[in-house]
Amino acid sequence: MKPLNILGLIVLFIGIFILIGFWLYKFFESTEIPLIIRGGIIAIILGVIIILISLIRERLKEKKL
């Protein structure tokens, strides 16, 4: 990958993490949503993030071989 592409991806992910962090803050600040629903949504989001990270790592390992 070119350095400019890497920089663009880093900035993109920083922006995404900032937005997700703000959304999570507002999500947990709300008392209208039951705790079990909040926990379920967070578990789904974390599961998707873990799967995406593992797929990215796998693809990067394949390219290095």
VOPAGU-2260 file (C-alpha; in pm, 1 decimal, decimal comma):
REM VOPAGU-2260
SITE   aa  ch    i         X         Y         Z
SITE  MET   A    0       0,0       0,0       0,0
SITE  LYS   A    1     111,2     350,4     -68,9
SITE  PRO   A    2     180,1     579,9     228,2
SITE  LEU   A    3     -95,0     819,2     121,5
SITE  ASN   A    4    -349,5     535,9     116,7
SITE  ILE   A    5    -240,9     428,8     465,6
SITE  LEU   A    6    -272,4     786,0     592,1
SITE  GLY   A    7    -620,1     812,9     440,8
SITE  LEU   A    8    -729,3     489,8     607,7
SITE  ILE   A    9    -593,0     605,5     943,0
SITE  VAL   A   10    -782,4     935,0     921,1
SITE  LEU   A   11   -1097,6     751,3     812,9
SITE  PHE   A   12   -1079,7     509,5    1106,1
SITE  ILE   A   13   -1010,7     791,1    1352,5
SITE  GLY   A   14   -1323,1     968,7    1230,8
SITE  ILE   A   15   -1528,6     652,2    1252,6
SITE  PHE   A   16   -1406,3     581,3    1606,8
SITE  ILE   A   17   -1487,1     937,0    1715,4
SITE  LEU   A   18   -1841,7     907,8    1580,9
SITE  ILE   A   19   -1892,3     563,1    1733,5
SITE  GLY   A   20   -1755,0     685,8    2066,2
SITE  PHE   A   21   -1992,7     981,8    2070,5
SITE  TRP   A   22   -2284,0     758,7    1974,1
SITE  LEU   A   23   -2197,1     512,9    2251,7
SITE  TYR   A   24   -2174,9     797,1    2502,5
SITE  LYS   A   25   -2520,6     923,8    2406,9
SITE  PHE   A   26   -2653,1     568,2    2389,6
SITE  PHE   A   27   -2550,2     486,9    2746,6
SITE  GLU   A   28   -2653,9     830,0    2869,8
SITE  SER   A   29   -3013,1     758,2    2764,5
SITE  THR   A   30   -3227,9     602,6    3036,1
SITE  GLU   A   31   -3519,6     523,7    2805,6
SITE  ILE   A   32   -3352,1     216,2    2655,5
SITE  PRO   A   33   -3355,8     -95,2    2878,8
SITE  LEU   A   34   -3016,9    -220,8    2995,5
SITE  ILE   A   35   -3058,0    -562,4    2829,2
SITE  ILE   A   36   -3118,4    -397,2    2490,2
SITE  ARG   A   37   -2813,2    -173,2    2536,5
SITE  GLY   A   38   -2599,3    -474,8    2623,1
SITE  GLY   A   39   -2724,8    -669,9    2322,2
SITE  ILE   A   40   -2654,9    -387,4    2079,8
SITE  ILE   A   41   -2306,4    -337,0    2220,5
SITE  ALA   A   42   -2236,5    -712,0    2193,2
SITE  ILE   A   43   -2342,4    -709,6    1827,3
SITE  ILE   A   44   -2124,1    -407,5    1749,2
SITE  LEU   A   45   -1822,7    -557,7    1926,3
SITE  GLY   A   46   -1873,0    -888,4    1745,6
SITE  VAL   A   47   -1877,6    -716,5    1406,5
SITE  ILE   A   48   -1566,1    -514,8    1494,0
SITE  ILE   A   49   -1379,7    -828,7    1606,9
SITE  ILE   A   50   -1474,8   -1014,5    1288,6
SITE  LEU   A   51   -1364,5    -722,1    1070,2
SITE  ILE   A   52   -1031,2    -693,7    1251,7
SITE  SER   A   53    -965,0   -1065,9    1216,3
SITE  LEU   A   54   -1049,5   -1055,5     845,1
SITE  ILE   A   55    -820,5    -758,3     787,1
SITE  ARG   A   56    -535,3    -929,9     973,8
SITE  GLU   A   57    -589,2   -1248,9     771,5
SITE  ARG   A   58    -582,0   -1061,7     441,5
SITE  LEU   A   59    -265,2    -876,3     541,2
SITE  LYS   A   60     -94,8   -1204,5     634,6
SITE  GLU   A   61    -192,6   -1354,9     297,2
SITE  LYS   A   62     -44,7   -1058,4     109,4
SITE  LYS   A   63     285,1   -1082,8     298,5
SITE  LEU   A   64     332,9   -1449,6     202,3
